[in-house]
Amino acid sequence: MDSIYLNGAYVEKNPSYHVEDSLWKAHQIIKMINRHKLQFLSVCEIGCGAGEVLRQLYLQLSSEKLFYGYEISPQAYALCKQRENERLQFYCEDLLLNETKPFDLLLCIDVFEHVEDCLGFLRNLRAYGNYKIFHIPLDLSVQTVLRGTPIAVKRTILGHIHYFTRETALFTLQDAGYEVVDWFYTPSASERGESVRQKIGKWPRRILSLVSADLTARILGGYSMLVLAR
C-alpha cells in the first residue's frame, strides 16, 4: 500500500492532502494538551502529509517548542517544505528507520488506518515518543455498514485499509502495548464540511448527539476519536 503514497496515486485523488481539515485537527490536539496540562519541548508528527497540522500547532503553541514532521510521500513533502522554518522542520523519510531519542510528544494523526501491518507499525512507534496523541477515524457505524458506499470511498479515495469503532480502535492500541490515558470523540461530520449535502447531514448528528455522542457515532457515524497514550 505504500506505493500509492510514493508514486503520486494518492495525491492525484487528494491534491490538497487535506490541508482544509488541519486547523480543526490542531484545535482537537490542543484541547487534549490543555486538558492534561502536558509539558513538552519537542513535537514530532509521523505521516504529516502537507505539514499544515504541525504548522498550526507551531503558530498556536509556545515559541520555545521544536516541531518535526516525517512523511514518506515526495509529493506531500514538497508541500511541507513550503511551511518549513527554523523551529519547524520536515523530513522525507520513514521515522521508524531512524535512530533518534524519543520526542516529548509524538503525533499520529489519521495514519495507522493506512498501514498494512498496523499492529507492527504501532509497536515499533512506541519507542519514539513519551506521550503519543492519535487521531483515528471511526469508519464503522450502522449507517456506513448498511450503505456500503462510504466504506468503499474511504478505501478507494482515502486509502483506508482498516476500519474502526471506538472499541476496536482502543483494543488495537492496547494490543500494541500502549497505555491509554484519555480519549474523546471528535465530531468531524458535525463541525466540518460546507457542501449542501454535508450541511444537511450535520443536523441529525447534532440532534442525536444531544442524547448521546456514543449512540450517534455507532448509528450515524461521522466521528473520529482523539487518544492520548503512553
Z-matrix of the N, CA and C atoms (Angstrom, degrees):
N
C 1 1.465
C 2 1.525 1 113.03
N 3 1.358 2 117.70 1 -23.60
C 4 1.463 3 119.65 2 179.57
C 5 1.510 4 111.93 3 -58.39
N 6 1.344 5 117.43 4 -25.39
C 7 1.462 6 120.85 5 -173.94
C 8 1.524 7 112.24 6 -59.96
N 9 1.325 8 118.61 7 -33.90
C 10 1.464 9 119.79 8 -178.12
C 11 1.525 10 111.85 9 -68.63
N 12 1.332 11 117.57 10 -22.93
C 13 1.464 12 121.43 11 177.68
C 14 1.527 13 110.87 12 -87.80
N 15 1.318 14 117.06 13 -20.36
C 16 1.459 15 121.43 14 -179.28
C 17 1.518 16 113.09 15 -92.21
N 18 1.341 17 116.86 16 -34.05
C 19 1.466 18 119.63 17 -173.47
C 20 1.522 19 114.35 18 -95.62
N 21 1.329 20 117.20 19 2.34
C 22 1.460 21 120.44 20 177.24
C 23 1.505 22 115.12 21 92.08
N 24 1.348 23 118.82 22 -2.06
C 25 1.465 24 120.97 23 -178.93
C 26 1.527 25 111.58 24 -64.40
N 27 1.319 26 117.12 25 -36.92
C 28 1.466 27 119.84 26 -179.03
C 29 1.531 28 110.91 27 -68.57
N 30 1.322 29 116.64 28 -45.31
C 31 1.465 30 119.32 29 -176.82
C 32 1.528 31 111.24 30 -68.00
N 33 1.327 32 118.23 31 -25.06
C 34 1.464 33 120.24 32 175.80
C 35 1.524 34 110.86 33 -63.06
N 36 1.340 35 116.64 34 -36.69
C 37 1.465 36 121.27 35 -179.81
C 38 1.528 37 112.08 36 -87.82
N 39 1.342 38 116.80 37 -22.44
C 40 1.472 39 121.70 38 -176.37
C 41 1.527 40 108.75 39 -135.22
N 42 1.342 41 117.28 40 67.90
C 43 1.469 42 120.55 41 -171.62
C 44 1.519 43 115.10 42 -62.22
N 45 1.328 44 117.99 43 -26.35
C 46 1.470 45 119.76 44 179.71
C 47 1.518 46 112.35 45 -84.62
N 48 1.333 47 116.83 46 -10.39
C 49 1.468 48 121.93 47 -173.08
C 50 1.534 49 110.49 48 52.41
N 51 1.346 50 115.79 49 33.64
C 52 1.465 51 123.19 50 171.50
C 53 1.525 52 113.32 51 65.59
N 54 1.321 53 116.88 52 29.61
C 55 1.464 54 120.95 53 177.16
C 56 1.522 55 110.98 54 -57.19
N 57 1.333 56 117.11 55 -33.64
C 58 1.463 57 121.09 56 -177.21
C 59 1.523 58 113.22 57 -63.60
N 60 1.332 59 118.01 58 -19.36
C 61 1.468 60 121.64 59 179.50
C 62 1.526 61 112.76 60 -95.23
N 63 1.328 62 117.13 61 -3.86
C 64 1.457 63 120.59 62 -166.91
C 65 1.525 64 113.80 63 -69.29
N 66 1.321 65 117.85 64 -42.23
C 67 1.467 66 120.26 65 -179.48
C 68 1.519 67 110.04 66 -62.28
N 69 1.322 68 116.82 67 -42.84
C 70 1.469 69 121.30 68 178.78
C 71 1.529 70 110.60 69 -61.46
N 72 1.323 71 117.50 70 -44.05
C 73 1.462 72 120.60 71 179.31
C 74 1.528 73 110.86 72 -65.36
N 75 1.320 74 117.07 73 -40.23
C 76 1.467 75 120.21 74 178.43
C 77 1.524 76 110.58 75 -60.98
N 78 1.320 77 117.47 76 -38.89
C 79 1.473 78 120.44 77 178.16
C 80 1.528 79 111.06 78 -63.36
N 81 1.327 80 117.96 79 -37.24
C 82 1.472 81 120.53 80 177.93
C 83 1.530 82 110.30 81 -65.07
N 84 1.332 83 116.03 82 -42.35
C 85 1.464 84 120.50 83 179.89
C 86 1.522 85 110.71 84 -63.80
N 87 1.337 86 116.93 85 -43.99
C 88 1.465 87 120.56 86 179.53
C 89 1.522 88 110.58 87 -64.72
N 90 1.320 89 117.00 88 -35.10
C 91 1.465 90 120.30 89 175.98
C 92 1.530 91 110.86 90 -59.02
N 93 1.345 92 117.08 91 -44.34
C 94 1.462 93 120.15 92 178.39
C 95 1.534 94 111.56 93 -67.94
N 96 1.310 95 117.07 94 -40.28
C 97 1.467 96 120.73 95 177.87
C 98 1.523 97 110.49 96 -59.31
N 99 1.323 98 116.37 97 -47.29
C 100 1.467 99 120.48 98 -179.29
C 101 1.519 100 112.15 99 -68.03
N 102 1.312 101 116.35 100 -36.25
C 103 1.465 102 121.41 101 -178.95
C 104 1.530 103 111.66 102 -60.39
N 105 1.340 104 116.34 103 -32.62
C 106 1.469 105 120.33 104 -178.16
C 107 1.524 106 113.02 105 -112.77
N 108 1.352 107 115.32 106 7.22
C 109 1.475 108 120.29 107 178.20
C 110 1.533 109 110.83 108 49.14
N 111 1.327 110 115.70 109 46.98
C 112 1.456 111 120.88 110 -177.22
C 113 1.527 112 110.36 111 -66.87
N 114 1.324 113 115.08 112 134.82
C 115 1.462 114 121.92 113 177.89
C 116 1.538 115 107.91 114 -108.29
N 117 1.316 116 117.07 115 126.61
C 118 1.462 117 120.48 116 -177.63
C 119 1.519 118 109.35 117 -161.64
N 120 1.322 119 114.91 118 156.93
C 121 1.464 120 121.22 119 175.60
C 122 1.525 121 111.72 120 -116.22
N 123 1.344 122 116.79 121 -36.44
C 124 1.463 123 119.95 122 -177.73
C 125 1.531 124 110.64 123 -109.65
N 126 1.327 125 115.17 124 134.38
C 127 1.464 126 122.76 125 179.59
C 128 1.520 127 108.12 126 -125.66
N 129 1.321 128 116.87 127 129.94
C 130 1.458 129 121.11 128 177.41
C 131 1.527 130 108.98 129 -127.01
N 132 1.326 131 116.50 130 135.85
C 133 1.468 132 120.78 131 174.27
C 134 1.525 133 108.76 132 -116.48
N 135 1.323 134 116.04 133 124.12
C 136 1.457 135 121.28 134 175.29
C 137 1.524 136 108.28 135 -93.37
N 138 1.337 137 116.43 136 135.57
C 139 1.465 138 120.43 137 -175.79
C 140 1.509 139 110.52 138 67.63
N 141 1.338 140 117.00 139 51.65
C 142 1.471 141 121.54 140 -169.26
C 143 1.522 142 113.45 141 -80.22
N 144 1.346 143 118.31 142 -1.73
C 145 1.461 144 119.88 143 177.54
C 146 1.522 145 111.23 144 61.10
N 147 1.329 146 116.71 145 -128.85
C 148 1.466 147 121.84 146 -179.46
C 149 1.520 148 112.51 147 -79.02
N 150 1.334 149 117.77 148 -5.67
C 151 1.456 150 121.57 149 177.08
C 152 1.509 151 115.60 150 83.98
N 153 1.334 152 117.24 151 7.62
C 154 1.466 153 119.17 152 -174.23
C 155 1.519 154 112.60 153 -76.10
N 156 1.342 155 119.35 154 -33.19
C 157 1.468 156 120.00 155 175.38
C 158 1.526 157 109.51 156 -60.12
N 159 1.322 158 116.08 157 -46.58
C 160 1.460 159 120.69 158 -179.76
C 161 1.531 160 110.79 159 -64.35
N 162 1.320 161 117.32 160 -38.16
C 163 1.471 162 120.21 161 178.43
C 164 1.526 163 111.14 162 -64.78
N 165 1.325 164 117.08 163 -40.49
C 166 1.463 165 120.01 164 178.06
C 167 1.530 166 111.07 165 -63.91
N 168 1.325 167 117.22 166 -38.63
C 169 1.463 168 120.21 167 176.48
C 170 1.530 169 110.42 168 -66.00
N 171 1.324 170 116.27 169 -41.01
C 172 1.464 171 121.13 170 176.13
C 173 1.532 172 110.84 171 -57.61
N 174 1.323 173 117.10 172 -41.42
C 175 1.459 174 121.42 173 -178.14
C 176 1.525 175 112.72 174 -71.22
N 177 1.342 176 116.58 175 -28.85
C 178 1.458 177 119.66 176 -170.91
C 179 1.526 178 114.92 177 -104.72
N 180 1.328 179 117.35 178 -12.99
C 181 1.458 180 120.18 179 -178.91
C 182 1.526 181 110.74 180 -104.63
N 183 1.323 182 116.07 181 178.13
C 184 1.454 183 123.21 182 -174.30
C 185 1.525 184 113.00 183 -54.95
N 186 1.324 185 115.72 184 144.24
C 187 1.460 186 121.90 185 179.81
C 188 1.527 187 112.62 186 -70.71
N 189 1.336 188 117.94 187 -8.09
C 190 1.457 189 120.85 188 179.45
C 191 1.533 190 112.13 189 -83.75
N 192 1.307 191 117.94 190 -15.60
C 193 1.458 192 121.32 191 -171.30
C 194 1.532 193 111.83 192 -81.81
N 195 1.333 194 114.54 193 150.56
C 196 1.463 195 122.18 194 177.62
C 197 1.517 196 109.11 195 -113.18
N 198 1.337 197 116.52 196 139.69
C 199 1.454 198 122.01 197 -173.20
C 200 1.534 199 109.75 198 -124.63
N 201 1.343 200 114.80 199 134.72
C 202 1.458 201 121.01 200 -177.79
C 203 1.526 202 108.62 201 -133.74
N 204 1.326 203 115.96 202 132.31
C 205 1.457 204 120.31 203 178.29
C 206 1.516 205 111.10 204 -122.47
N 207 1.340 206 116.35 205 136.20
C 208 1.467 207 122.21 206 178.39
C 209 1.521 208 108.48 207 -119.17
N 210 1.322 209 115.96 208 133.08
C 211 1.463 210 121.86 209 -176.41
C 212 1.529 211 108.81 210 -148.28
N 213 1.330 212 117.30 211 130.95
C 214 1.469 213 119.71 212 -178.29
C 215 1.523 214 112.40 213 -86.35
N 216 1.335 215 118.47 214 -18.96
C 217 1.463 216 120.90 215 -177.66
C 218 1.528 217 110.31 216 -79.73
N 219 1.329 218 118.32 217 121.57
C 220 1.469 219 119.28 218 177.56
C 221 1.523 220 112.12 219 -65.04
N 222 1.330 221 117.67 220 -30.18
C 223 1.465 222 120.18 221 179.42
C 224 1.540 223 110.56 222 -68.86
N 225 1.337 224 116.70 223 -42.54
C 226 1.466 225 120.25 224 177.10
C 227 1.522 226 110.69 225 -67.75
N 228 1.330 227 115.88 226 -38.64
C 229 1.465 228 119.88 227 -179.80
C 230 1.529 229 110.92 228 -61.05
N 231 1.315 230 117.37 229 -37.19
C 232 1.470 231 120.45 230 177.25
C 233 1.524 232 110.78 231 -59.81
N 234 1.337 233 117.21 232 -35.09
C 235 1.467 234 121.09 233 176.14
C 236 1.522 235 110.44 234 -72.18
N 237 1.328 236 116.95 235 -38.43
C 238 1.471 237 121.44 236 178.67
C 239 1.522 238 111.24 237 -58.86
N 240 1.330 239 116.62 238 -43.97
C 241 1.468 240 120.92 239 -174.11
C 242 1.522 241 112.36 240 -59.57
N 243 1.327 242 116.71 241 -25.16
C 244 1.467 243 120.15 242 178.28
C 245 1.528 244 111.51 243 -71.07
N 246 1.330 245 116.93 244 -16.50
C 247 1.463 246 122.05 245 -176.22
C 248 1.531 247 112.87 246 -104.35
N 249 1.307 248 117.12 247 -1.50
C 250 1.459 249 121.66 248 -170.19
C 251 1.534 250 111.91 249 -75.70
N 252 1.339 251 115.89 250 146.95
C 253 1.458 252 122.08 251 171.20
C 254 1.533 253 108.19 252 -152.94
N 255 1.311 254 117.92 253 -168.46
C 256 1.462 255 120.75 254 -173.43
C 257 1.527 256 112.97 255 -61.13
N 258 1.323 257 117.80 256 -35.27
C 259 1.471 258 120.65 257 -177.36
C 260 1.524 259 112.95 258 -103.65
N 261 1.319 260 116.48 259 1.99
C 262 1.465 261 121.88 260 -178.39
C 263 1.524 262 107.72 261 -131.11
N 264 1.328 263 116.27 262 101.03
C 265 1.454 264 122.06 263 -171.99
C 266 1.537 265 110.61 264 -117.90
N 267 1.328 266 115.60 265 142.87
C 268 1.461 267 120.78 266 -178.94
C 269 1.527 268 110.41 267 -124.97
N 270 1.352 269 114.88 268 149.98
C 271 1.454 270 121.56 269 -178.12
C 272 1.523 271 109.19 270 -135.72
N 273 1.323 272 116.60 271 132.17
C 274 1.465 273 121.49 272 175.53
C 275 1.525 274 107.26 273 -89.98
N 276 1.319 275 115.10 274 72.98
C 277 1.460 276 122.41 275 -174.57
C 278 1.522 277 109.07 276 -148.66
N 279 1.326 278 115.10 277 162.31
C 280 1.456 279 122.04 278 171.27
C 281 1.526 280 107.71 279 -87.73
N 282 1.320 281 117.05 280 112.55
C 283 1.465 282 120.89 281 -178.53
C 284 1.519 283 111.53 282 -53.60
N 285 1.328 284 117.50 283 -36.62
C 286 1.458 285 121.45 284 -174.29
C 287 1.530 286 112.70 285 -72.17
N 288 1.324 287 117.29 286 -7.37
C 289 1.463 288 120.70 287 175.46
C 290 1.522 289 111.59 288 -100.04
N 291 1.348 290 116.42 289 4.72
C 292 1.452 291 121.50 290 -179.63
C 293 1.517 292 110.96 291 -105.82
N 294 1.319 293 115.12 292 140.80
C 295 1.460 294 120.12 293 172.56
C 296 1.524 295 107.50 294 -94.72
N 297 1.306 296 116.26 295 111.08
C 298 1.452 297 121.50 296 -178.50
C 299 1.517 298 108.47 297 -147.44
N 300 1.311 299 116.23 298 152.82
C 301 1.465 300 118.81 299 178.02
C 302 1.527 301 108.81 300 -69.51
N 303 1.339 302 117.61 301 156.32
C 304 1.467 303 119.89 302 -177.32
C 305 1.527 304 112.16 303 -61.16
N 306 1.306 305 115.54 304 141.23
C 307 1.460 306 120.62 305 172.33
C 308 1.532 307 108.43 306 -80.22
N 309 1.328 308 115.87 307 156.41
C 310 1.467 309 118.97 308 178.58
C 311 1.523 310 111.46 309 -65.14
N 312 1.328 311 115.90 310 -40.92
C 313 1.464 312 121.64 311 -179.04
C 314 1.524 313 108.76 312 -135.19
N 315 1.314 314 116.19 313 125.17
C 316 1.463 315 122.59 314 -179.40
C 317 1.528 316 108.97 315 -113.55
N 318 1.310 317 116.74 316 128.27
C 319 1.464 318 122.57 317 -179.29
C 320 1.521 319 110.24 318 -107.62
N 321 1.327 320 115.33 319 134.84
C 322 1.466 321 122.02 320 176.13
C 323 1.534 322 105.38 321 -134.27
N 324 1.311 323 115.68 322 88.97
C 325 1.468 324 122.27 323 -167.44
C 326 1.522 325 109.94 324 -104.82
N 327 1.330 326 116.58 325 106.67
C 328 1.467 327 122.57 326 -179.76
C 329 1.533 328 110.57 327 55.86
N 330 1.327 329 115.90 328 56.52
C 331 1.465 330 120.39 329 -175.25
C 332 1.519 331 113.30 330 -122.10
N 333 1.351 332 118.93 331 -55.00
C 334 1.466 333 117.47 332 -164.79
C 335 1.521 334 114.03 333 -73.35
N 336 1.342 335 118.51 334 -9.98
C 337 1.464 336 119.72 335 171.91
C 338 1.532 337 111.33 336 -69.40
N 339 1.355 338 116.92 337 -13.09
C 340 1.462 339 122.54 338 178.44
C 341 1.531 340 112.72 339 -92.85
N 342 1.329 341 117.73 340 -12.41
C 343 1.470 342 121.84 341 -168.10
C 344 1.522 343 110.56 342 -95.46
N 345 1.317 344 116.75 343 125.86
C 346 1.468 345 121.15 344 -175.58
C 347 1.530 346 111.84 345 -56.39
N 348 1.312 347 117.38 346 -52.47
C 349 1.465 348 121.84 347 177.70
C 350 1.521 349 107.93 348 -98.95
N 351 1.329 350 116.34 349 74.81
C 352 1.459 351 118.73 350 -172.42
C 353 1.535 352 112.08 351 -67.92
N 354 1.337 353 118.56 352 -33.66
C 355 1.466 354 119.90 353 178.15
C 356 1.525 355 110.93 354 -68.07
N 357 1.326 356 117.23 355 -43.26
C 358 1.453 357 120.04 356 176.66
C 359 1.522 358 111.41 357 -62.53
N 360 1.315 359 116.14 358 -42.36
C 361 1.465 360 121.65 359 176.94
C 362 1.524 361 111.05 360 -58.24
N 363 1.329 362 116.68 361 -47.75
C 364 1.463 363 120.75 362 -177.88
C 365 1.521 364 111.89 363 -66.76
N 366 1.320 365 116.86 364 -39.64
C 367 1.468 366 119.36 365 178.29
C 368 1.534 367 110.85 366 -62.92
N 369 1.323 368 117.00 367 -43.03
C 370 1.458 369 120.42 368 179.43
C 371 1.522 370 111.96 369 -68.04
N 372 1.326 371 116.70 370 -30.30
C 373 1.461 372 121.54 371 -176.70
C 374 1.527 373 112.81 372 -71.81
N 375 1.323 374 117.12 373 -26.49
C 376 1.471 375 121.18 374 -172.95
C 377 1.518 376 113.12 375 -52.46
N 378 1.327 377 117.95 376 -38.79
C 379 1.469 378 121.46 377 -174.00
C 380 1.528 379 113.18 378 -73.01
N 381 1.321 380 118.12 379 -9.33
C 382 1.458 381 120.26 380 -172.10
C 383 1.529 382 114.21 381 -93.13
N 384 1.320 383 117.73 382 -1.07
C 385 1.460 384 119.08 383 179.48
C 386 1.505 385 111.95 384 -153.35
N 387 1.318 386 115.78 385 147.52
C 388 1.458 387 120.15 386 175.85
C 389 1.536 388 109.71 387 -75.87
N 390 1.320 389 116.47 388 -57.90
C 391 1.459 390 121.40 389 169.30
C 392 1.525 391 108.28 390 -103.40
N 393 1.342 392 115.48 391 147.06
C 394 1.461 393 120.59 392 176.91
C 395 1.529 394 108.84 393 -127.50
N 396 1.315 395 115.26 394 139.89
C 397 1.466 396 120.65 395 172.72
C 398 1.522 397 108.07 396 -120.52
N 399 1.333 398 115.15 397 124.51
C 400 1.463 399 122.48 398 178.48
C 401 1.527 400 109.65 399 -111.94
N 402 1.320 401 116.10 400 139.81
C 403 1.463 402 120.84 401 167.08
C 404 1.518 403 106.23 402 -115.13
N 405 1.342 404 115.93 403 123.31
C 406 1.460 405 121.12 404 -170.18
C 407 1.533 406 109.51 405 -127.16
N 408 1.316 407 118.94 406 120.09
C 409 1.467 408 119.87 407 175.93
C 410 1.524 409 110.92 408 -71.02
N 411 1.314 410 115.65 409 138.10
C 412 1.470 411 121.48 410 178.79
C 413 1.529 412 107.16 411 -102.64
N 414 1.320 413 115.24 412 84.68
C 415 1.470 414 120.74 413 -172.69
C 416 1.526 415 113.42 414 -76.16
N 417 1.333 416 117.03 415 -20.58
C 418 1.465 417 120.12 416 -176.12
C 419 1.521 418 111.15 417 -93.14
N 420 1.308 419 115.41 418 123.48
C 421 1.470 420 122.81 419 173.97
C 422 1.522 421 107.18 420 -151.35
N 423 1.315 422 116.90 421 170.99
C 424 1.467 423 120.68 422 177.22
C 425 1.534 424 109.68 423 -57.45
N 426 1.315 425 115.63 424 -45.36
C 427 1.462 426 120.85 425 -176.87
C 428 1.529 427 111.76 426 -63.83
N 429 1.344 428 118.33 427 -44.88
C 430 1.469 429 119.72 428 -177.34
C 431 1.525 430 112.04 429 -71.22
N 432 1.342 431 117.32 430 -33.79
C 433 1.463 432 120.13 431 178.41
C 434 1.530 433 110.42 432 -69.45
N 435 1.331 434 116.66 433 -42.40
C 436 1.463 435 119.92 434 -179.66
C 437 1.529 436 111.94 435 -65.93
N 438 1.332 437 116.37 436 -41.02
C 439 1.461 438 119.98 437 -177.05
C 440 1.531 439 111.73 438 -80.27
N 441 1.309 440 117.33 439 -37.79
C 442 1.468 441 120.61 440 179.18
C 443 1.512 442 113.96 441 80.56
N 444 1.321 443 116.68 442 -44.83
C 445 1.469 444 120.86 443 -175.98
C 446 1.526 445 113.54 444 -57.13
N 447 1.348 446 119.80 445 -44.46
C 448 1.473 447 118.10 446 -178.77
C 449 1.520 448 113.83 447 -56.95
N 450 1.331 449 117.46 448 -38.72
C 451 1.461 450 120.07 449 179.44
C 452 1.526 451 109.99 450 -69.52
N 453 1.325 452 117.10 451 -38.45
C 454 1.466 453 120.33 452 177.26
C 455 1.527 454 110.86 453 -61.70
N 456 1.327 455 116.78 454 -39.62
C 457 1.467 456 120.98 455 178.09
C 458 1.521 457 110.55 456 -65.84
N 459 1.333 458 116.56 457 -42.10
C 460 1.466 459 119.74 458 177.93
C 461 1.520 460 110.90 459 -57.69
N 462 1.329 461 116.82 460 -36.11
C 463 1.461 462 120.47 461 -178.59
C 464 1.525 463 112.06 462 -79.09
N 465 1.316 464 117.31 463 -50.06
C 466 1.463 465 120.30 464 -171.52
C 467 1.531 466 112.86 465 -77.83
N 468 1.325 467 117.67 466 -31.87
C 469 1.472 468 120.72 467 -178.63
C 470 1.520 469 111.39 468 -98.47
N 471 1.328 470 117.36 469 -47.13
C 472 1.463 471 120.85 470 -173.19
C 473 1.524 472 113.50 471 -95.09
N 474 1.320 473 117.91 472 -10.70
C 475 1.459 474 120.01 473 175.43
C 476 1.511 475 115.46 474 79.54
N 477 1.344 476 117.91 475 17.42
C 478 1.459 477 119.82 476 177.76
C 479 1.534 478 109.19 477 -73.08
N 480 1.327 479 116.84 478 130.73
C 481 1.469 480 120.36 479 176.29
C 482 1.526 481 111.68 480 -120.03
N 483 1.350 482 116.74 481 -2.99
C 484 1.470 483 122.05 482 172.49
C 485 1.523 484 107.21 483 -128.40
N 486 1.326 485 116.17 484 143.67
C 487 1.460 486 121.36 485 -173.35
C 488 1.523 487 108.06 486 -130.13
N 489 1.335 488 116.06 487 132.17
C 490 1.454 489 119.83 488 -168.70
C 491 1.522 490 113.01 489 -124.58
N 492 1.343 491 113.66 490 152.56
C 493 1.458 492 123.56 491 159.16
C 494 1.522 493 106.16 492 -105.84
N 495 1.320 494 116.61 493 174.93
C 496 1.469 495 119.23 494 177.25
C 497 1.521 496 110.96 495 -55.54
N 498 1.333 497 116.42 496 -46.82
C 499 1.464 498 119.91 497 -175.76
C 500 1.525 499 111.75 498 -64.92
N 501 1.334 500 117.11 499 -46.67
C 502 1.462 501 118.22 500 -176.33
C 503 1.531 502 111.59 501 -69.22
N 504 1.327 503 117.63 502 -30.98
C 505 1.464 504 120.14 503 176.02
C 506 1.526 505 110.66 504 -64.51
N 507 1.323 506 116.46 505 -45.79
C 508 1.471 507 120.12 506 179.81
C 509 1.519 508 111.08 507 -67.33
N 510 1.337 509 117.64 508 -40.49
C 511 1.471 510 120.30 509 177.44
C 512 1.530 511 110.62 510 -61.62
N 513 1.334 512 116.98 511 -38.96
C 514 1.464 513 120.66 512 179.84
C 515 1.520 514 110.97 513 -61.08
N 516 1.330 515 117.01 514 -45.29
C 517 1.466 516 120.18 515 178.34
C 518 1.529 517 110.99 516 -64.47
N 519 1.317 518 116.59 517 -42.61
C 520 1.469 519 119.84 518 179.77
C 521 1.529 520 111.06 519 -65.79
N 522 1.313 521 117.32 520 -40.27
C 523 1.468 522 120.73 521 178.56
C 524 1.530 523 111.31 522 -64.03
N 525 1.327 524 116.68 523 -27.47
C 526 1.468 525 121.19 524 178.51
C 527 1.527 526 112.04 525 -85.17
N 528 1.328 527 117.04 526 1.25
C 529 1.457 528 120.68 527 173.99
C 530 1.514 529 115.90 528 97.75
N 531 1.319 530 117.98 529 12.06
C 532 1.465 531 120.98 530 -179.49
C 533 1.528 532 111.51 531 -87.39
N 534 1.313 533 114.94 532 146.94
C 535 1.466 534 121.85 533 168.35
C 536 1.520 535 107.09 534 -96.13
N 537 1.314 536 116.67 535 114.72
C 538 1.464 537 120.66 536 179.32
C 539 1.524 538 108.36 537 -80.02
N 540 1.322 539 116.17 538 119.41
C 541 1.468 540 122.15 539 -178.45
C 542 1.519 541 110.69 540 -88.74
N 543 1.330 542 116.37 541 -42.37
C 544 1.464 543 120.52 542 -175.43
C 545 1.521 544 108.30 543 -163.59
N 546 1.324 545 115.82 544 160.63
C 547 1.462 546 120.65 545 174.22
C 548 1.518 547 108.58 546 -157.87
N 549 1.323 548 115.98 547 158.11
C 550 1.465 549 120.62 548 169.88
C 551 1.521 550 109.24 549 -152.86
N 552 1.337 551 115.01 550 156.15
C 553 1.461 552 120.44 551 176.31
C 554 1.523 553 109.71 552 -71.47
N 555 1.331 554 115.73 553 145.89
C 556 1.459 555 121.50 554 169.67
C 557 1.528 556 106.88 555 -118.55
N 558 1.333 557 116.86 556 112.75
C 559 1.477 558 121.00 557 -172.78
C 560 1.522 559 112.03 558 -80.90
N 561 1.313 560 115.99 559 73.86
C 562 1.458 561 120.71 560 -173.44
C 563 1.528 562 112.80 561 -59.81
N 564 1.326 563 117.75 562 -45.26
C 565 1.469 564 120.04 563 -176.18
C 566 1.522 565 112.26 564 -70.69
N 567 1.344 566 117.56 565 -24.10
C 568 1.465 567 120.95 566 -179.74
C 569 1.519 568 112.51 567 -84.89
N 570 1.314 569 117.57 568 -19.46
C 571 1.459 570 120.65 569 -173.69
C 572 1.522 571 113.70 570 -115.93
N 573 1.342 572 117.92 571 -12.93
C 574 1.450 573 121.34 572 -178.17
C 575 1.518 574 110.00 573 -123.43
N 576 1.325 575 115.84 574 163.62
C 577 1.460 576 120.61 575 176.49
C 578 1.515 577 112.27 576 97.91
N 579 1.321 578 116.84 577 125.50
C 580 1.463 579 121.36 578 -175.67
C 581 1.520 580 113.69 579 -118.97
N 582 1.338 581 118.92 580 0.75
C 583 1.462 582 119.14 581 177.44
C 584 1.533 583 109.00 582 -72.35
N 585 1.325 584 115.81 583 161.86
C 586 1.469 585 120.29 584 -179.43
C 587 1.524 586 110.23 585 -58.73
N 588 1.322 587 116.94 586 -44.80
C 589 1.463 588 121.26 587 -179.70
C 590 1.528 589 111.25 588 -61.74
N 591 1.331 590 116.34 589 -41.64
C 592 1.462 591 119.98 590 179.86
C 593 1.525 592 111.21 591 -67.27
N 594 1.329 593 116.99 592 -39.81
C 595 1.465 594 120.46 593 179.28
C 596 1.522 595 111.04 594 -64.16
N 597 1.337 596 117.06 595 -41.20
C 598 1.462 597 120.65 596 178.10
C 599 1.524 598 110.24 597 -65.06
N 600 1.324 599 116.47 598 -40.19
C 601 1.459 600 120.83 599 -178.54
C 602 1.504 601 114.51 600 -68.28
N 603 1.329 602 117.61 601 -17.21
C 604 1.471 603 120.50 602 -179.58
C 605 1.521 604 111.60 603 -68.67
N 606 1.322 605 116.96 604 -36.17
C 607 1.464 606 118.86 605 -169.05
C 608 1.517 607 114.14 606 -68.19
N 609 1.339 608 121.19 607 -44.46
C 610 1.475 609 118.36 608 176.24
C 611 1.529 610 112.19 609 -58.78
N 612 1.333 611 116.93 610 -38.82
C 613 1.464 612 120.14 611 179.44
C 614 1.528 613 110.95 612 -67.50
N 615 1.315 614 116.55 613 -42.53
C 616 1.464 615 119.21 614 -179.93
C 617 1.516 616 111.79 615 -64.01
N 618 1.330 617 116.40 616 -40.53
C 619 1.469 618 120.08 617 -179.45
C 620 1.515 619 110.64 618 -68.20
N 621 1.344 620 117.55 619 -47.76
C 622 1.466 621 120.46 620 -179.55
C 623 1.527 622 111.41 621 -65.95
N 624 1.330 623 117.27 622 -32.05
C 625 1.470 624 119.82 623 -179.26
C 626 1.528 625 112.05 624 -66.89
N 627 1.346 626 117.11 625 -20.69
C 628 1.464 627 119.78 626 174.89
C 629 1.523 628 110.90 627 -66.07
N 630 1.328 629 115.84 628 -26.60
C 631 1.474 630 121.26 629 175.74
C 632 1.523 631 109.67 630 -84.70
N 633 1.344 632 116.44 631 -50.06
C 634 1.467 633 120.67 632 -177.00
C 635 1.520 634 110.42 633 -165.74
N 636 1.329 635 116.72 634 120.09
C 637 1.462 636 120.52 635 174.73
C 638 1.522 637 110.11 636 -64.62
N 639 1.326 638 116.57 637 -37.53
C 640 1.458 639 120.54 638 -179.42
C 641 1.532 640 110.54 639 -63.00
N 642 1.318 641 116.70 640 -43.93
C 643 1.465 642 120.72 641 178.93
C 644 1.526 643 110.71 642 -64.43
N 645 1.323 644 116.57 643 -39.49
C 646 1.462 645 120.75 644 178.51
C 647 1.520 646 111.19 645 -61.95
N 648 1.348 647 116.30 646 -45.26
C 649 1.464 648 120.61 647 179.37
C 650 1.519 649 111.20 648 -62.14
N 651 1.332 650 117.10 649 -39.24
C 652 1.464 651 121.12 650 -177.21
C 653 1.529 652 112.33 651 -72.52
N 654 1.326 653 117.15 652 -37.31
C 655 1.463 654 120.55 653 -173.96
C 656 1.529 655 112.13 654 -91.81
N 657 1.335 656 116.62 655 -53.67
C 658 1.458 657 120.77 656 -172.52
C 659 1.527 658 113.30 657 -96.74
N 660 1.336 659 117.50 658 -22.47
C 661 1.451 660 120.11 659 -177.93
C 662 1.519 661 111.52 660 72.21
N 663 1.334 662 115.71 661 -158.27
C 664 1.456 663 119.76 662 -177.95
C 665 1.508 664 113.27 663 81.73
N 666 1.324 665 116.68 664 15.93
C 667 1.458 666 121.79 665 -179.64
C 668 1.530 667 109.84 666 -118.06
N 669 1.330 668 113.98 667 152.89
C 670 1.457 669 122.37 668 165.71
C 671 1.519 670 106.24 669 -123.06
N 672 1.332 671 117.25 670 -177.68
C 673 1.458 672 120.23 671 175.19
C 674 1.520 673 109.74 672 -139.42
N 675 1.329 674 115.24 673 145.38
C 676 1.456 675 121.63 674 175.54
C 677 1.521 676 107.33 675 -108.05
N 678 1.329 677 116.27 676 129.97
C 679 1.455 678 121.59 677 -174.33
C 680 1.526 679 109.41 678 -125.06
N 681 1.324 680 116.14 679 131.35
C 682 1.458 681 122.38 680 170.49
C 683 1.517 682 107.74 681 -101.60
N 684 1.329 683 116.28 682 128.82
C 685 1.461 684 120.78 683 -176.33
C 686 1.516 685 110.06 684 -140.39
N 687 1.340 686 112.86 685 165.50
C 688 1.480 687 120.29 686 175.35
C 689 1.520 688 108.59 687 -127.79
